[in-house]
Protein backbone atom coordinates (compact mmCIF):
# COMPACT_ATOMS: atom_id res chain seq x y z
CA UNK A 1 0.00 0.00 0.00
CA UNK A 2 1.20 3.48 -0.85
CA UNK A 3 -0.04 6.64 0.91
CA UNK A 4 0.14 10.11 -0.63
CA UNK A 5 -1.05 13.42 0.83
CA UNK A 6 -3.20 15.42 -1.61
CA UNK A 7 -4.95 18.78 -1.73
CA UNK A 8 -8.23 18.69 -3.68
CA UNK A 9 -9.72 22.04 -2.75
CA UNK A 10 -11.73 22.91 -5.90
CA UNK A 11 -14.60 21.24 -7.70
CA UNK A 12 -12.58 21.09 -10.92
CA UNK A 13 -9.59 19.47 -9.19
CA UNK A 14 -11.86 16.73 -7.75
CA UNK A 15 -13.40 16.09 -11.18
CA UNK A 16 -10.01 15.91 -12.91
CA UNK A 17 -8.57 13.74 -10.13
CA UNK A 18 -11.42 11.20 -10.35
CA UNK A 19 -11.20 11.10 -14.15
CA UNK A 20 -7.46 10.41 -13.91
CA UNK A 21 -7.51 7.69 -11.26
CA UNK A 22 -10.54 5.93 -12.76
CA UNK A 23 -8.26 4.80 -15.59
CA UNK A 24 -6.42 2.47 -13.18
CA UNK A 25 -7.58 -0.87 -11.77
CA UNK A 26 -6.04 -0.29 -8.33
CA UNK A 27 -8.33 -0.08 -5.32
CA UNK A 28 -7.89 3.41 -3.86
CA UNK A 29 -9.31 5.16 -0.81
CA UNK A 30 -9.19 8.75 0.39
CA UNK A 31 -8.80 9.29 4.12
CA UNK A 32 -9.52 12.50 5.99
CA UNK A 33 -9.25 12.06 9.75
CA UNK A 34 -11.35 9.04 10.65
CA UNK A 35 -13.41 9.11 7.44
CA UNK A 36 -12.50 6.86 4.51
CA UNK A 37 -14.20 6.96 1.09
CA UNK A 38 -13.67 5.32 -2.29
CA UNK A 39 -11.25 7.61 -4.16
CA UNK A 40 -13.11 6.98 -7.44
CA UNK A 41 -16.39 8.31 -6.01
CA UNK A 42 -17.02 12.00 -6.65
CA UNK A 43 -19.87 12.07 -4.12
CA UNK A 44 -17.70 10.33 -1.54
CA UNK A 45 -14.91 12.86 -2.01
CA UNK A 46 -17.29 15.79 -1.60
CA UNK A 47 -18.41 14.35 1.75
CA UNK A 48 -14.88 14.99 3.08
CA UNK A 49 -13.46 18.25 4.44
CA UNK A 50 -11.53 19.43 1.38
CA UNK A 51 -10.16 22.55 3.06
CA UNK A 52 -7.30 20.44 4.37
CA UNK A 53 -5.14 17.72 2.80
CA UNK A 54 -6.51 14.20 2.38
CA UNK A 55 -4.51 10.98 2.15
CA UNK A 56 -4.77 8.78 -0.94
CA UNK A 57 -4.18 5.12 -0.12
CA UNK A 58 -3.34 2.99 -3.15
CA UNK A 59 -3.87 -0.72 -2.46
CA UNK A 60 -1.46 -2.31 -4.92
CA UNK A 61 1.74 -4.31 -4.75
CA UNK A 62 2.78 -3.22 -8.24
CA UNK A 63 4.65 -0.08 -9.19
CA UNK A 64 2.19 2.80 -9.46
CA UNK A 65 4.69 5.50 -10.46
CA UNK A 66 2.76 6.36 -13.64
CA UNK A 67 -0.34 7.11 -11.55
CA UNK A 68 1.67 9.15 -9.05
CA UNK A 69 3.16 11.18 -11.90
CA UNK A 70 -0.29 11.92 -13.36
CA UNK A 71 -1.64 13.17 -10.02
CA UNK A 72 1.54 15.02 -9.03
CA UNK A 73 -0.13 18.46 -9.30
CA UNK A 74 -2.39 17.51 -6.37
CA UNK A 75 0.38 16.18 -4.10
CA UNK A 76 1.22 18.36 -1.13
CA UNK A 77 4.29 18.04 1.07
C-alpha positions in Angstrom: 0.0 0.0 0.0 1.2 3.5 -0.8 0.0 6.6 0.9 0.1 10.1 -0.6 -1.0 13.4 0.8 -3.2 15.4 -1.6 -4.9 18.8 -1.7 -8.2 18.7 -3.7 -9.7 22.0 -2.8 -11.7 22.9 -5.9 -14.6 21.2 -7.7 -12.6 21.1 -10.9 -9.6 19.5 -9.2 -11.9 16.7 -7.7 -13.4 16.1 -11.2 -10.0 15.9 -12.9 -8.6 13.7 -10.1 -11.4 11.2 -10.3 -11.2 11.1 -14.2 -7.5 10.4 -13.9 -7.5 7.7 -11.3 -10.5 5.9 -12.8 -8.3 4.8 -15.6 -6.4 2.5 -13.2 -7.6 -0.9 -11.8 -6.0 -0.3 -8.3 -8.3 -0.1 -5.3 -7.9 3.4 -3.9 -9.3 5.2 -0.8 -9.2 8.8 0.4 -8.8 9.3 4.1 -9.5 12.5 6.0 -9.2 12.1 9.7 -11.3 9.0 10.7 -13.4 9.1 7.4 -12.5 6.9 4.5 -14.2 7.0 1.1 -13.7 5.3 -2.3 -11.3 7.6 -4.2 -13.1 7.0 -7.4 -16.4 8.3 -6.0 -17.0 12.0 -6.6 -19.9 12.1 -4.1 -17.7 10.3 -1.5 -14.9 12.9 -2.0 -17.3 15.8 -1.6 -18.4 14.3 1.7 -14.9 15.0 3.1 -13.5 18.3 4.4 -11.5 19.4 1.4 -10.2 22.5 3.1 -7.3 20.4 4.4 -5.1 17.7 2.8 -6.5 14.2 2.4 -4.5 11.0 2.2 -4.8 8.8 -0.9 -4.2 5.1 -0.1 -3.3 3.0 -3.1 -3.9 -0.7 -2.5 -1.5 -2.3 -4.9 1.7 -4.3 -4.8 2.8 -3.2 -8.2 4.7 -0.1 -9.2 2.2 2.8 -9.5 4.7 5.5 -10.5 2.8 6.4 -13.6 -0.3 7.1 -11.6 1.7 9.2 -9.0 3.2 11.2 -11.9 -0.3 11.9 -13.4 -1.6 13.2 -10.0 1.5 15.0 -9.0 -0.1 18.5 -9.3 -2.4 17.5 -6.4 0.4 16.2 -4.1 1.2 18.4 -1.1 4.3 18.0 1.1 
